């Protein structure tokens, strides 16, 4: 066999390997890749459907994706889709292959067969592939209880779905504060569980063995079902360790996302400029005479979370920092300082201080009677 024949055979062999590789990649992808489309975001005319399942339309300066609802048979069982996650991939002119499994960026989620891309994601002048992934995640607010370590007690939690939201305040919002700005988009790529209630004095005593709670005016805020207070951020780390680190503090972005529960107003029940509805949702300093109250005594937010605003303020995982527009995910901001963030307003706060974007900070090692916490459990720890 001549060297020319050998070279030709090597080329044929190489091509066969590439075909097999590409087929393998496509087979892996088809399990999650429902629809892919390449569109230019610079056009102003409505886009016609480019796929019988997916349509792309230009609405003002933003894009709306719509698609067919889907149920899919998996292992002879019908998978009912509860949620769609939307991903996109910047078109690479050198390798415009959307079937690669890397490089996709998560941009949001929805429970309906339509997704509206915010201006921040639309006005890029770039070309993208879009991927719609159907999931069976629980619906927002789904209730579930988990054992609280080996205490014999449980913790009631609610499911918080993946999605996007605008965090903080802008100068045009009602009564903004400088450290709440700038308002910036945040992508919540993974759903999580969060406590329906603040951790109670009974739960704290069962895990830590102490009764630190104290209210400065009287003892009516002391009781098993009242939120624990007068604790530090550092002590909460010990609490987490005593429950095998199956739970953690929410990051500040997770906390505000869960508090807002899909709303964009300054309170999760509306802007309530004259505070007409506030006392039905939030123990605050203008209604409850400076006292902690049993958890869950007032109405919850749309995702089933009680006392997100009022009663006791709640520690977050983050160190305090000023916002920047490049903080686009829910990762905690961590540094070596002794300052930590807390959120939500408390039983002694004026009504305006109980807004969803309101944030403050304190020392990690100094307790306060107005501070408590609730916990998060990652979906990966929930089986």
Buried (B, 14 or more C-beta within 10 A) or exposed (E): EEEEEEEEEEEEEEEEEEEEEEEEBEEEBEEBBBBBBBBEBEEEEEBEEBEEBBBBBBEEEBBBBBBEEBEEEEEEEEBEBBBBBBBBBEBEEEEEEBBEEEEBEBBBBBBEBEBBBBEBBBBEEEBBBBBBBBBEBBEBBBEBEBEBBEBEBEBBBBBBBBBBBBBBBEEEBEEBBEBBBEBBBBBBBBBBBBBBBBBBBBBBBBBBEEEBBBBEEEEEBBBEBBBBBBBBBBBBBEBBEBBEEBBBBBBBBBBBBBBBBBBEBBBBBEEBEEBEEBBEBBBBBBEBEBBBBBBBEBEBBEBBBBBBBBBBBBBBBBBBBEBEEEBBEBEBBEEEEBBBBBBBBBBBBEBBBBBBBBBBBBBBEEBBBBBBBBBBBEBEBBE
